[in-house]
Amino acid sequence: MKVVRKQNNSKMCIICGMENELGVKAPFYEMEDGSVRTVFQYRPEHQSYPERVHGGMITCMLDELAGRAIWTVEPDMLAVTTKIEVRFRKPVPYNEQLIGTAKLVANSRRGFSAVAKITDAAGKLLADADVTYLKMPAKLICNADMEEELDYHIDDGVKDIELPPEE
């Protein structure tokens, strides 16, 4: 599937922060079908039990994915999570390629909702979530310079992402 646009990364986010030593450093892409996708790997630092990623890290990725879905239609919008319902389907491994996907399902003046999922490279569903957000100006979220924080654009030349078959 064709990549329409690569989204920016941030400095310190645990999922997309390029300066966070323990972060996932995941890239995010807007796709031709209106979804957001990432191809990424967790590391052993993200484990709970040996050979399994911690549920909190899985939830973080699902939240990040779903939150980025709004940028496909409102690229400058910021929001905060108000509700997340996660389903852990199978153990999520580290040191293996994983694919995250999210899609916007509703959008209003005050908020939006999206669905997100993580699959393995073969397309097996590992976890998914329904997430609801409240749109909010940056100045009400934090005192940091959000433009500076979110201004990491790394052109990696990715033009398409091969998708595994659906489970």
PyRosetta script that sets phi, psi and omega in degrees:
from pyrosetta import init, pose_from_sequence

init()
pose = pose_from_sequence("MKVVRKQNNSKMCIICGMENELGVKAPFYEMEDGSVRTVFQYRPEHQSYPERVHGGMITCMLDELAGRAIWTVEPDMLAVTTKIEVRFRKPVPYNEQLIGTAKLVANSRRGFSAVAKITDAAGKLLADADVTYLKMPAKLICNADMEEELDYHIDDGVKDIELPPEE")
pose.set_psi(1, 142.1)
pose.set_omega(1, -176.1)
pose.set_phi(2, -76.4)
pose.set_psi(2, 139.5)
pose.set_omega(2, 173.2)
pose.set_phi(3, -84.6)
pose.set_psi(3, 129.3)
pose.set_omega(3, 177.3)
pose.set_phi(4, -89.2)
pose.set_psi(4, -42.0)
pose.set_omega(4, -176.9)
pose.set_phi(5, -159.5)
pose.set_psi(5, 143.6)
pose.set_omega(5, 172.9)
pose.set_phi(6, -92.5)
pose.set_psi(6, 131.8)
pose.set_omega(6, 178.0)
pose.set_phi(7, -83.4)
pose.set_psi(7, 158.3)
pose.set_omega(7, 177.6)
pose.set_phi(8, -70.9)
pose.set_psi(8, 154.2)
pose.set_omega(8, 169.2)
pose.set_phi(9, -99.6)
pose.set_psi(9, 175.4)
pose.set_omega(9, 177.0)
pose.set_phi(10, -116.7)
pose.set_psi(10, -177.4)
pose.set_omega(10, 178.2)
pose.set_phi(11, -79.6)
pose.set_psi(11, -54.7)
pose.set_omega(11, -166.2)
pose.set_phi(12, -120.3)
pose.set_psi(12, 0.5)
pose.set_omega(12, 178.6)
pose.set_phi(13, -54.3)
pose.set_psi(13, 140.1)
pose.set_omega(13, -179.8)
pose.set_phi(14, -64.7)
pose.set_psi(14, -23.9)
pose.set_omega(14, -179.2)
pose.set_phi(15, -97.3)
pose.set_psi(15, -48.1)
pose.set_omega(15, -174.6)
pose.set_phi(16, -114.2)
pose.set_psi(16, 2.7)
pose.set_omega(16, -176.1)
pose.set_phi(17, -71.4)
pose.set_psi(17, 121.9)
pose.set_omega(17, -177.1)
pose.set_phi(18, -79.8)
pose.set_psi(18, -14.7)
pose.set_omega(18, 178.5)
pose.set_phi(19, -106.8)
pose.set_psi(19, 5.5)
pose.set_omega(19, -179.8)
pose.set_phi(20, -90.4)
pose.set_psi(20, 108.7)
pose.set_omega(20, -176.2)
pose.set_phi(21, -57.1)
pose.set_psi(21, -33.8)
pose.set_omega(21, -178.2)
pose.set_phi(22, -96.3)
pose.set_psi(22, 0.4)
pose.set_omega(22, -176.4)
pose.set_phi(23, -74.9)
pose.set_psi(23, 168.4)
pose.set_omega(23, 179.3)
pose.set_phi(24, -80.1)
pose.set_psi(24, -30.5)
pose.set_omega(24, -179.4)
pose.set_phi(25, 59.4)
pose.set_psi(25, 41.0)
pose.set_omega(25, -176.4)
pose.set_phi(26, -75.2)
pose.set_psi(26, 138.2)
pose.set_omega(26, 171.7)
pose.set_phi(27, -87.7)
pose.set_psi(27, 152.2)
pose.set_omega(27, 179.9)
pose.set_phi(28, -130.6)
pose.set_psi(28, 137.6)
pose.set_omega(28, -175.2)
pose.set_phi(29, -129.7)
pose.set_psi(29, 138.9)
pose.set_omega(29, 171.8)
pose.set_phi(30, -88.5)
pose.set_psi(30, 129.9)
pose.set_omega(30, -173.1)
pose.set_phi(31, -104.1)
pose.set_psi(31, 164.4)
pose.set_omega(31, -177.3)
pose.set_phi(32, -63.9)
pose.set_psi(32, -20.2)
pose.set_omega(32, 178.3)
pose.set_phi(33, -89.5)
pose.set_psi(33, 6.6)
pose.set_omega(33, 179.1)
pose.set_phi(34, 88.8)
pose.set_psi(34, -0.9)
pose.set_omega(34, 179.2)
pose.set_phi(35, -87.1)
pose.set_psi(35, 171.1)
pose.set_omega(35, 171.6)
pose.set_phi(36, -115.1)
pose.set_psi(36, 136.8)
pose.set_omega(36, -179.4)
pose.set_phi(37, -134.1)
pose.set_psi(37, 154.7)
pose.set_omega(37, 171.4)
pose.set_phi(38, -142.3)
pose.set_psi(38, 145.9)
pose.set_omega(38, 170.7)
pose.set_phi(39, -116.7)
pose.set_psi(39, 121.9)
pose.set_omega(39, -169.7)
pose.set_phi(40, -152.1)
pose.set_psi(40, 173.6)
pose.set_omega(40, 173.2)
pose.set_phi(41, -137.9)
pose.set_psi(41, 136.7)
pose.set_omega(41, 166.6)
pose.set_phi(42, -80.4)
pose.set_psi(42, 161.8)
pose.set_omega(42, 178.6)
pose.set_phi(43, -117.2)
pose.set_psi(43, 168.2)
pose.set_omega(43, 179.1)
pose.set_phi(44, -55.7)
pose.set_psi(44, -27.2)
pose.set_omega(44, 177.7)
pose.set_phi(45, -64.1)
pose.set_psi(45, -14.6)
pose.set_omega(45, -177.4)
pose.set_phi(46, -99.5)
pose.set_psi(46, 11.6)
pose.set_omega(46, -174.7)
pose.set_phi(47, -79.8)
pose.set_psi(47, 160.4)
pose.set_omega(47, 164.6)
pose.set_phi(48, -108.4)
pose.set_psi(48, -89.0)
pose.set_omega(48, 171.0)
pose.set_phi(49, -78.3)
pose.set_psi(49, 156.2)
pose.set_omega(49, 177.8)
pose.set_phi(50, -52.8)
pose.set_psi(50, 137.0)
pose.set_omega(50, 177.7)
pose.set_phi(51, 72.4)
pose.set_psi(51, 9.3)
pose.set_omega(51, 178.5)
pose.set_phi(52, -131.7)
pose.set_psi(52, 139.7)
pose.set_omega(52, 176.5)
pose.set_phi(53, -78.6)
pose.set_psi(53, 142.4)
pose.set_omega(53, 179.1)
pose.set_phi(54, -63.0)
pose.set_psi(54, 138.5)
pose.set_omega(54, 179.6)
pose.set_phi(55, -58.0)
pose.set_psi(55, -31.5)
pose.set_omega(55, 177.2)
pose.set_phi(56, -65.7)
pose.set_psi(56, -37.6)
pose.set_omega(56, 177.4)
pose.set_phi(57, -70.1)
pose.set_psi(57, -36.3)
pose.set_omega(57, 176.7)
pose.set_phi(58, -64.4)
pose.set_psi(58, -45.6)
pose.set_omega(58, 178.8)
pose.set_phi(59, -61.7)
pose.set_psi(59, -41.1)
pose.set_omega(59, 177.5)
pose.set_phi(60, -57.2)
pose.set_psi(60, -45.8)
pose.set_omega(60, -179.1)
pose.set_phi(61, -64.5)
pose.set_psi(61, -44.3)
pose.set_omega(61, 179.0)
pose.set_phi(62, -61.3)
pose.set_psi(62, -40.9)
pose.set_omega(62, 178.1)
pose.set_phi(63, -64.5)
pose.set_psi(63, -45.2)
pose.set_omega(63, 179.4)
pose.set_phi(64, -61.0)
pose.set_psi(64, -47.4)
pose.set_omega(64, 179.2)
pose.set_phi(65, -58.0)
pose.set_psi(65, -53.4)
pose.set_omega(65, -177.1)
pose.set_phi(66, -62.5)
pose.set_psi(66, -39.6)
pose.set_omega(66, 179.2)
pose.set_phi(67, -64.5)
pose.set_psi(67, -31.5)
pose.set_omega(67, 179.0)
pose.set_phi(68, -77.3)
pose.set_psi(68, -14.6)
pose.set_omega(68, -179.7)
pose.set_phi(69, -60.4)
pose.set_psi(69, -31.8)
pose.set_omega(69, -179.9)
pose.set_phi(70, -64.0)
pose.set_psi(70, -29.2)
pose.set_omega(70, -177.5)
pose.set_phi(71, -67.5)
pose.set_psi(71, -13.4)
pose.set_omega(71, 176.1)
pose.set_phi(72, -70.3)
pose.set_psi(72, -24.0)
pose.set_omega(72, 179.9)
pose.set_phi(73, -120.6)
pose.set_psi(73, -23.9)
pose.set_omega(73, 178.4)
pose.set_phi(74, -135.3)
pose.set_psi(74, 81.9)
pose.set_omega(74, -170.8)
pose.set_phi(75, -61.4)
pose.set_psi(75, -19.1)
pose.set_omega(75, -178.4)
pose.set_phi(76, -105.7)
pose.set_psi(76, 6.4)
pose.set_omega(76, -174.9)
pose.set_phi(77, -79.0)
pose.set_psi(77, 136.6)
pose.set_omega(77, 171.5)
pose.set_phi(78, -113.9)
pose.set_psi(78, 154.8)
pose.set_omega(78, -177.5)
pose.set_phi(79, -157.3)
pose.set_psi(79, 164.2)
pose.set_omega(79, 175.7)
pose.set_phi(80, -122.3)
pose.set_psi(80, 147.1)
pose.set_omega(80, -178.9)
pose.set_phi(81, -72.0)
pose.set_psi(81, 131.6)
pose.set_omega(81, 175.8)
pose.set_phi(82, -110.3)
pose.set_psi(82, -24.4)
pose.set_omega(82, 179.6)
pose.set_phi(83, -157.4)
pose.set_psi(83, 135.7)
pose.set_omega(83, 174.9)
pose.set_phi(84, -139.2)
pose.set_psi(84, 129.0)
pose.set_omega(84, 177.0)
pose.set_phi(85, -118.3)
pose.set_psi(85, 111.4)
pose.set_omega(85, -175.4)
pose.set_phi(86, -107.0)
pose.set_psi(86, 140.0)
pose.set_omega(86, 173.5)
pose.set_phi(87, -119.1)
pose.set_psi(87, 118.1)
pose.set_omega(87, 177.4)
pose.set_phi(88, -92.2)
pose.set_psi(88, 109.7)
pose.set_omega(88, -172.5)
pose.set_phi(89, -90.1)
pose.set_psi(89, -41.8)
pose.set_omega(89, -178.2)
pose.set_phi(90, -147.7)
pose.set_psi(90, 159.1)
pose.set_omega(90, 176.4)
pose.set_phi(91, -57.9)
pose.set_psi(91, 137.2)
pose.set_omega(91, 178.1)
pose.set_phi(92, -98.4)
pose.set_psi(92, 120.8)
pose.set_omega(92, -177.9)
pose.set_phi(93, -84.7)
pose.set_psi(93, 159.0)
pose.set_omega(93, 169.1)
pose.set_phi(94, -105.0)
pose.set_psi(94, 167.2)
pose.set_omega(94, -176.2)
pose.set_phi(95, 61.0)
pose.set_psi(95, 27.2)
pose.set_omega(95, 175.1)
pose.set_phi(96, -134.9)
pose.set_psi(96, 145.0)
pose.set_omega(96, 177.9)
pose.set_phi(97, -65.8)
pose.set_psi(97, 131.9)
pose.set_omega(97, 178.3)
pose.set_phi(98, -127.8)
pose.set_psi(98, 157.3)
pose.set_omega(98, 179.1)
pose.set_phi(99, -124.7)
pose.set_psi(99, 127.5)
pose.set_omega(99, 176.1)
pose.set_phi(100, -109.8)
pose.set_psi(100, 140.5)
pose.set_omega(100, -178.9)
pose.set_phi(101, -139.3)
pose.set_psi(101, 141.5)
pose.set_omega(101, 175.5)
pose.set_phi(102, -142.0)
pose.set_psi(102, 152.7)
pose.set_omega(102, 179.3)
pose.set_phi(103, -144.2)
pose.set_psi(103, 137.5)
pose.set_omega(103, 176.3)
pose.set_phi(104, -69.8)
pose.set_psi(104, 133.5)
pose.set_omega(104, 178.6)
pose.set_phi(105, -115.9)
pose.set_psi(105, -22.2)
pose.set_omega(105, 176.7)
pose.set_phi(106, -153.9)
pose.set_psi(106, 146.3)
pose.set_omega(106, -178.9)
pose.set_phi(107, -148.5)
pose.set_psi(107, 126.1)
pose.set_omega(107, 176.9)
pose.set_phi(108, -131.1)
pose.set_psi(108, -179.3)
pose.set_omega(108, 179.4)
pose.set_phi(109, -61.2)
pose.set_psi(109, -36.2)
pose.set_omega(109, -173.9)
pose.set_phi(110, -96.4)
pose.set_psi(110, -22.9)
pose.set_omega(110, -175.7)
pose.set_phi(111, -164.4)
pose.set_psi(111, -176.7)
pose.set_omega(111, 178.0)
pose.set_phi(112, -155.6)
pose.set_psi(112, 165.8)
pose.set_omega(112, 174.2)
pose.set_phi(113, -135.9)
pose.set_psi(113, 154.2)
pose.set_omega(113, -177.8)
pose.set_phi(114, -149.1)
pose.set_psi(114, 161.1)
pose.set_omega(114, 173.3)
pose.set_phi(115, -114.2)
pose.set_psi(115, 147.6)
pose.set_omega(115, 179.9)
pose.set_phi(116, -141.4)
pose.set_psi(116, 153.3)
pose.set_omega(116, 177.0)
pose.set_phi(117, -149.2)
pose.set_psi(117, 156.6)
pose.set_omega(117, 173.7)
pose.set_phi(118, -122.3)
pose.set_psi(118, 129.2)
pose.set_omega(118, 176.1)
pose.set_phi(119, -123.6)
pose.set_psi(119, 162.6)
pose.set_omega(119, 171.0)
pose.set_phi(120, -83.0)
pose.set_psi(120, 178.1)
pose.set_omega(120, -176.3)
pose.set_phi(121, -63.6)
pose.set_psi(121, -22.8)
pose.set_omega(121, 179.0)
pose.set_phi(122, -87.6)
pose.set_psi(122, -4.6)
pose.set_omega(122, 178.3)
pose.set_phi(123, 96.8)
pose.set_psi(123, 4.3)
pose.set_omega(123, 179.1)
pose.set_phi(124, -71.5)
pose.set_psi(124, 126.8)
pose.set_omega(124, 179.8)
pose.set_phi(125, -70.7)
pose.set_psi(125, 123.7)
pose.set_omega(125, -179.2)
pose.set_phi(126, -104.0)
pose.set_psi(126, -38.1)
pose.set_omega(126, -180.0)
pose.set_phi(127, -160.4)
pose.set_psi(127, 151.3)
pose.set_omega(127, 175.7)
pose.set_phi(128, -149.6)
pose.set_psi(128, 166.4)
pose.set_omega(128, -175.7)
pose.set_phi(129, -154.4)
pose.set_psi(129, 151.7)
pose.set_omega(129, 167.5)
pose.set_phi(130, -110.0)
pose.set_psi(130, 128.5)
pose.set_omega(130, -173.4)
pose.set_phi(131, -132.6)
pose.set_psi(131, 139.9)
pose.set_omega(131, 178.3)
pose.set_phi(132, -120.5)
pose.set_psi(132, 140.8)
pose.set_omega(132, -175.7)
pose.set_phi(133, -130.4)
pose.set_psi(133, 152.0)
pose.set_omega(133, 171.1)
pose.set_phi(134, -106.7)
pose.set_psi(134, 123.9)
pose.set_omega(134, 176.9)
pose.set_phi(135, -70.1)
pose.set_psi(135, 138.3)
pose.set_omega(135, -174.3)
pose.set_phi(136, -151.8)
pose.set_psi(136, 139.2)
pose.set_omega(136, 175.7)
pose.set_phi(137, -64.9)
pose.set_psi(137, 146.7)
pose.set_omega(137, -178.5)
pose.set_phi(138, -53.7)
pose.set_psi(138, -38.7)
pose.set_omega(138, -177.2)
pose.set_phi(139, -64.9)
pose.set_psi(139, -21.8)
pose.set_omega(139, 176.6)
pose.set_phi(140, -90.4)
pose.set_psi(140, -12.7)
pose.set_omega(140, 179.4)
pose.set_phi(141, -85.5)
pose.set_psi(141, -44.6)
pose.set_omega(141, -179.0)
pose.set_phi(142, -163.2)
pose.set_psi(142, 172.7)
pose.set_omega(142, 179.7)
pose.set_phi(143, -91.9)
pose.set_psi(143, -2.5)
pose.set_omega(143, -177.3)
pose.set_phi(144, -75.0)
pose.set_psi(144, 161.9)
pose.set_omega(144, 174.4)
pose.set_phi(145, -79.9)
pose.set_psi(145, 97.3)
pose.set_omega(145, -174.9)
pose.set_phi(146, -64.8)
pose.set_psi(146, -31.6)
pose.set_omega(146, 178.0)
pose.set_phi(147, -61.9)
pose.set_psi(147, -43.5)
pose.set_omega(147, 179.0)
pose.set_phi(148, -68.2)
pose.set_psi(148, -40.9)
pose.set_omega(148, -178.6)
pose.set_phi(149, -63.9)
pose.set_psi(149, -37.6)
pose.set_omega(149, -173.8)
pose.set_phi(150, -102.4)
pose.set_psi(150, 18.6)
pose.set_omega(150, -171.1)
pose.set_phi(151, -100.6)
pose.set_psi(151, 28.9)
pose.set_omega(151, 177.6)
pose.set_phi(152, -93.7)
pose.set_psi(152, 101.8)
pose.set_omega(152, 174.6)
pose.set_phi(153, -109.3)
pose.set_psi(153, 115.3)
pose.set_omega(153, -178.4)
pose.set_phi(154, -114.9)
pose.set_psi(154, 106.4)
pose.set_omega(154, 179.7)
pose.set_phi(155, -77.5)
pose.set_psi(155, 110.7)
pose.set_omega(155, -177.2)
pose.set_phi(156, -105.7)
pose.set_psi(156, 3.7)
pose.set_omega(156, 175.8)
pose.set_phi(157, 75.9)
pose.set_psi(157, 6.6)
pose.set_omega(157, -180.0)
pose.set_phi(158, -71.1)
pose.set_psi(158, 122.5)
pose.set_omega(158, -178.2)
pose.set_phi(159, -110.5)
pose.set_psi(159, -21.6)
pose.set_omega(159, 175.8)
pose.set_phi(160, -154.5)
pose.set_psi(160, 159.5)
pose.set_omega(160, -179.8)
pose.set_phi(161, -128.6)
pose.set_psi(161, 121.5)
pose.set_omega(161, 177.3)
pose.set_phi(162, -74.0)
pose.set_psi(162, 128.4)
pose.set_omega(162, -177.6)
pose.set_phi(163, -101.5)
pose.set_psi(163, 139.8)
pose.set_omega(163, 176.1)
pose.set_phi(164, -72.4)
pose.set_psi(164, 162.3)
pose.set_omega(164, 176.1)
pose.set_phi(165, -63.7)
pose.set_psi(165, 148.6)
pose.set_omega(165, 177.4)
pose.set_phi(166, -67.2)
pose.set_psi(166, 144.0)
pose.set_omega(166, 179.0)
pose.set_phi(167, -67.9)
pose.dump_pdb("model.pdb")
